Amino acid sequence: MANIAQGQWSYASAIKFFSLPFSELMYQAQTIHRENFNPKIIQISTLLSIKTGSCPENCSYCPQSAHYQTGLKKEPLMDITEVVAAAKRAKAAGSTRFCMGAAWRGPRDQDLQNVCEMIKEVKKLNLETCVTLGLLQQHQAAMLKDAGLDFYNHNIDTSREHYDKIITTRTFDDRLQTLEHIRSSGIKVCCGGILGMGETNEDRINMLVTLANLTEPPESVPINQLIKIPGTPLEHADDIDNFDFVRTIALARIMIPQAYIRLSAGREQMSEELQSLCFLAGANSIFYGEKLLTAQNPIPAQDNLLLQRLGLEKQVIS
């Protein structure tokens, strides 16, 4: 079993687990999962794009980047009444966390104040709140904390070594600084990455080493499978091997044992068998609804049937 102290993970210690025979890795991950969570419970989140397109960043995977022609319709910041209505629908469908994403490099204070009002209204519905708004300054993190924000999502995407092959308009350290601002303000951290962007297994392991060795590891770790969007530089990227994907989920569970490991973008293109292996490897959270920002996601009825067939239950906020 993993007995490595928090913050003390190395590539060498992580690859020992990643390289285990598949059944042994799954056993280790499932054992740690059961020590920290009820294995029958899946946390459900819904993600809404509250401001779409025209992002100045050049993330190679993203249809919302202004650098690429993807045919995406640009939309301004949503009205608060629309956001609250979407949150009510999400709760009625079984979500316990409502996530709001805006395509900014980082928010202006005026825009952030509007988002803070959205957070306050969504909180009144007894939903956990999460936003992903790009790079944050320290005083902006404090504004979000004052509004009652539960989680801030800011993915590191990949390893430090592979990062500049994916994004050049901001650095890996820019991302880590935003994570520091979030953590020091008292907001929970949601941070993970995307698999299938031309990275190696070494990159995937190093990404998890970075996350596990943060001063406080993230409470939520989304693992995304690249959705190949026409018009983006990664539209012809090679598929990630399914077993490598599951191994990465299992390693995340072992290295960050108390986090929710979220099976995030890309589920639309995953078989039910692959998703089931991910749950067995320790994934215990999914995004729910027909869209993830601008990408397709399995329809709720399809997810409900899969969870029912697997004997899994949705988490309920007490």
Salt bridges, closest charged atoms under 4 A:
GLU57 OE2 - ARG105 NH1 2.89
GLU57 OE2 - ARG170 NH1 3.63
ASP109 OD2 - HIS139 NE2 2.96
ASP111 OD2 - ARG108 NE 2.95
GLU117 OE2 - LYS120 NZ 3.37
GLU121 OE2 - LYS124 NZ 2.93
GLU128 OE1 - ARG97 NE 3.03
ASP150 OD2 - LYS123 NZ 3.09
ASP157 OD2 - ARG175 NH2 3.05
ASP173 OD1 - ARG160 NH2 2.86
GLU199 OE2 - ARG204 NE 2.73
GLU216 OE1 - ARG183 NH1 3.98
GLU219 OE2 - ARG183 NH1 2.84
GLU235 OE1 - HIS236 NE2 3.71
ASP239 OD1 - LYS228 NZ 2.37
GLU272 OE1 - ARG309 NH1 2.54
ASP303 OD1 - ARG267 NH1 2.78
